Amino acid sequence: MKKLFVMAVLALALISIIAGCHKNQPQTTQGGEGTSGMGGPVIGAIAPDFTLPGVDGRTYTLSKLRGKVVLVDFWATWCPPCRESIPELMKLAAQYKGKPFVILGISVDEGNDVLSQIKKFWRQNKVNYVFLAGNDALENTYQIDSIPASFLVAKDGRIAQRFFGFSPDIFPILQGDINQLLK
């Protein structure tokens, strides 16, 4: 009986990791131009532009990063699968250092001073890519209803790939996609 209980707990933990964390937002069933309804911008569409403050004091605008491959990763400090994905993202940032590749970790945390909150988390965890403070408008544009949610943006600004939830198995796929886009 104890063995069955342990297996059930492990199964639930695995489902939680793969599924991701859900936000308390109404789910939409149809999107605007370039969106897929449940899941935001579709592959091949121009990634919706944004300008957000970073924990490093700089302001980041997605369209100004054209010519680089950009991984836009929506996450939150309270989301266990998001936190588990950060070391994998840090490996990617290190692997592609010096190449035209950027990771933008967009926090969907809420509160009075999100930028300070995520900056503290960024420093404590010695993250090697930039965190940005997101906002409700951007979350709505990208139709973020669960996290982590990542969009791989090609050098021309188009969505090349989308990933929802977390599993270590996505990182070899992501590496292959990044390598293709860097050619």
C-alpha positions in Angstrom: 0.0 0.0 0.0 2.8 2.4 0.9 4.5 1.6 -2.4 1.3 2.4 -4.3 0.9 5.7 -2.5 4.5 6.7 -3.3 4.0 5.8 -7.0 0.8 7.9 -7.1 2.5 10.9 -5.6 5.4 10.6 -8.1 2.9 10.3 -11.0 1.1 13.5 -9.8 4.4 15.3 -9.5 5.4 14.3 -13.1 2.0 15.4 -14.4 2.4 18.8 -12.7 5.9 19.3 -14.1 4.9 18.4 -17.7 1.6 20.3 -17.6 3.0 23.6 -16.1 1.3 26.1 -13.8 -2.0 27.6 -14.7 -2.8 31.3 -14.3 -6.2 32.5 -13.2 -7.1 34.0 -16.5 -10.2 33.5 -18.6 -9.5 31.1 -21.5 -10.0 32.4 -24.9 -11.2 30.3 -27.8 -10.4 32.5 -30.7 -7.4 34.8 -31.3 -6.7 37.8 -33.4 -4.5 37.8 -36.5 -1.5 35.6 -36.1 -2.8 33.8 -33.1 -4.1 30.3 -32.6 -6.8 30.9 -30.0 -5.5 28.8 -27.1 -1.8 29.3 -27.2 -1.0 32.7 -28.7 1.0 33.5 -31.9 1.2 30.7 -34.4 4.4 29.3 -36.0 5.2 31.5 -39.0 3.5 34.6 -37.7 5.5 37.7 -36.7 6.0 37.6 -32.9 4.0 40.4 -31.2 6.3 43.2 -30.3 6.9 44.4 -26.7 9.1 46.8 -24.8 9.8 45.7 -21.2 12.2 46.7 -18.3 14.9 44.2 -17.5 16.5 43.4 -14.1 19.8 44.7 -15.5 18.4 48.2 -15.8 18.0 48.1 -19.6 14.8 48.2 -21.6 14.2 45.4 -24.1 12.2 45.7 -27.3 11.7 42.4 -29.2 11.7 44.0 -32.7 15.1 45.6 -32.0 16.5 42.1 -31.6 15.9 41.3 -35.2 18.9 39.5 -36.7 19.1 37.4 -33.5 17.4 34.2 -32.5 15.3 35.0 -29.4 13.7 32.6 -26.9 10.8 34.4 -25.2 10.1 32.4 -22.0 7.0 33.3 -19.9 7.5 32.1 -16.3 6.9 33.0 -12.6 8.9 32.6 -9.4 6.0 30.7 -7.8 5.8 28.1 -10.6 7.7 24.9 -9.8 8.0 23.7 -13.5 9.3 27.2 -14.4 11.9 27.1 -11.6 13.0 23.7 -12.8 13.4 24.9 -16.4 15.7 27.8 -15.4 18.9 25.6 -15.0 18.2 24.2 -18.5 17.8 27.6 -19.9 21.0 28.7 -18.3 22.8 25.8 -20.0 21.4 27.1 -23.3 22.5 30.7 -22.6 26.0 29.4 -21.8 26.1 27.1 -24.8 25.2 29.9 -27.3 27.1 32.7 -25.6 28.8 34.8 -28.3 26.3 33.8 -30.9 23.3 35.8 -32.1 21.0 34.2 -29.5 19.1 35.8 -26.6 16.8 34.4 -23.9 14.2 36.8 -22.5 12.6 35.4 -19.4 9.4 37.3 -19.0 8.0 37.1 -15.5 4.2 36.9 -15.1 4.5 37.5 -11.3 2.1 40.0 -9.9 2.4 42.6 -7.1 3.6 46.1 -6.4 7.2 45.8 -7.3 7.6 42.8 -9.6 10.9 44.1 -11.0 12.6 44.1 -7.6 11.1 40.7 -6.8 12.4 39.0 -9.9 15.7 40.9 -9.7 16.3 39.3 -6.2 15.4 35.9 -7.6 17.7 36.5 -10.6 20.7 37.4 -8.3 20.1 34.6 -5.8 20.0 32.0 -8.5 22.9 33.6 -10.5 20.8 33.4 -13.7 22.9 34.1 -16.9 20.1 35.5 -19.1 17.9 38.5 -18.6 14.6 38.6 -16.7 11.9 41.1 -17.8 8.9 42.3 -15.9 5.9 41.4 -18.0 2.4 42.9 -17.9 -1.2 41.8 -18.4 -1.5 43.3 -21.9 1.5 41.2 -23.1 0.2 38.0 -21.4 -3.1 38.6 -23.2 -1.4 39.2 -26.5 0.5 36.0 -26.2 -2.6 34.3 -24.7 -0.6 33.0 -21.7 -2.9 30.9 -19.6 -0.3 28.4 -18.3 3.4 28.6 -17.7 6.1 28.0 -18.6 5.3 29.0 -22.2 8.2 29.6 -24.6 8.3 31.1 -28.1 11.4 30.7 -30.3 11.7 33.7 -32.6 13.7 33.5 -35.8 16.1 36.2 -36.9 13.4 37.7 -39.1 11.0 38.1 -36.2 8.7 35.2 -37.0 7.7 32.5 -34.5 9.7 29.4 -35.4 8.6 27.1 -32.5 6.4 27.1 -29.4 6.7 25.1 -26.2 4.2 24.8 -23.4 4.9 23.3 -20.0 8.2 21.8 -19.0 10.0 18.6 -19.7 13.7 18.1 -19.9 13.0 16.3 -23.2 12.2 19.5 -25.0 15.7 20.9 -24.7 17.4 18.6 -27.3 14.6 19.6 -29.7 15.0 23.3 -28.8 18.8 23.0 -29.3 18.2 21.5 -32.8 15.8 24.3 -33.6 18.2 27.0 -32.4 21.1 25.4 -34.4 18.9 25.5 -37.6 18.0 29.1 -37.0 21.5 30.2 -36.4 22.7 28.8 -39.8 
